[in-house]
């Protein structure tokens, strides 16, 4: 209760007292710069650094140094470059995978078509016969027709 003496003062004295005890200076710009460097070295993103360190500093109407802002901007550019490189790599990997799958499918179709060509043959009358068919059903029906 003794920690707020403005309570017992008149309005004018109270305002004057509160203005006098108000801290008009925040952390030094060098302190904010060190804080930004620490955040970035620990692996924080540019957005997180901006939200956690610079936003409260700016909200108190202080200005950050240009060097500090350059650190954050450079980190943001590096993040964009990293994301872009990862997207390009993913696209290249996807294209390589699609090409490999297409080549594999073409080989399978070629193998199937060569297997089909070996299994079927055409007799003298233009009918196709499947090799290895020992049932003789075609010969039996032809013999019955001739009789």
N, C-alpha and C positions, 0 to 999 in steps of 0.2 A: 504494500500500500504506500510505502514511502518512495517507491520507484517512479511514480509519475507525479511530480510536484506541480505540473501544469493544471492539475485538477483544482488546486486551491487558488490559482491565479485568476485575475480578470481576463477577459477575452483578448484584449490587446496585448497584455504581458504574456499571455499563454502563447499567442501566435508568434510573438517575437522570440520567445524561448524555444519553441519548437523549430523555428527557422534556424536558430543558432546551433542547435544540437544536430540538425540534419546533416548527414554526410553527403557532401556535394561531389565527392570524388569516388569513383569506383576503382576497380582494379586497374593497374597501369596497363597500357597497351602491350607492353612487353610480357606481362603476366598472361594475358589472353593469348598472345602468340605462342608462348610456351605450352599453354593448355591445348591449343590446336595441334601443335607438333606432337604432343604426347598422344592425343586421341588418334591422329593419323598413323603414328608409329605402332600403336597397338592394334591397328587393322580396322579401325572404325571407318565407315563409309563417309563420303563427303556430306551426305544428307544428315547423318547422325551427328557428325561434328558440328554442322551448322545449327542443328536443332538444340544440341546439348550445351554448346559453348557460346556460339556467336549470338543466337537469338536472345537469350537472357541479357547479354551484354548490350545488345542493340535496344532491347525493350527498355532499358534504363537510360536510353538516349546517349549512349557513348558510341564513339566511332572506332572501328577496328583499323589497324594499319593496313596499308596496301599490300605489304608483304604477307600478312596473315591471310588476306583475301586471296592472294595469288596461290598460297598453299592449298586452300580449299578448292579453287578453280582448277588447279593442276591435277589434284586428286580426282575431281569429277571427270576431267578429260581422260585421265588414265583409266577410270572405271568404264567410260563409254568405249574406249579403244579395246579394252579387255572383253567387253560384252560383244562388240562387233567382231573381234577375232574369233571368239567362241562360236558365234552364229555362222561365220564363214566356214569354220572347221566342221561344224555340224552339217552344213549344207554339202560340203565336199564329201564328208563321210557318207551321207545319205545318197549322193549321186554315185559314189563308188559301190555302195551296197546294191543299189538298183541295177547298175551295169553288171555286177557279178551275178545277180539273180537272173537277169535277162540272158546272159551268156550260158548260165547253167541250164535254164529252161530250154534254150535253143539246142544245147547238146542232148538233152533228154528227148526232145522232139525228133531230132535227127536219128538218135539211137532207136526210137520207137518206129520210125518210118523205115529204117533199114531192116529191122526185125520183121516188119510186116511184108516187105518186099521179098525176103527170103522164104517166108512161110507160104506164100501163095504163088501158084504157077497157072498158066493157061494151057489147056490141052488143044488138040488140033481143031476141034469144033468151036473154040472161042469161049468155052466155059472155064471158069476159074476153079481150081481144085486146091484144097489145103493139103500141104505135104504132111505126111505122118498120119493121115486119116486111113487107117487100115480096115475100117468097117466094111468097105466095099459097097456101100449103099448105092453110090452112083452107078457102079458097074452092074449091080443087080437090077436096078430100075431100067437101065439101058437094055439089058438082056431081055427083060420082060416086055419091053416095048417092041423089040425086034421080032418076038415070037408072035 
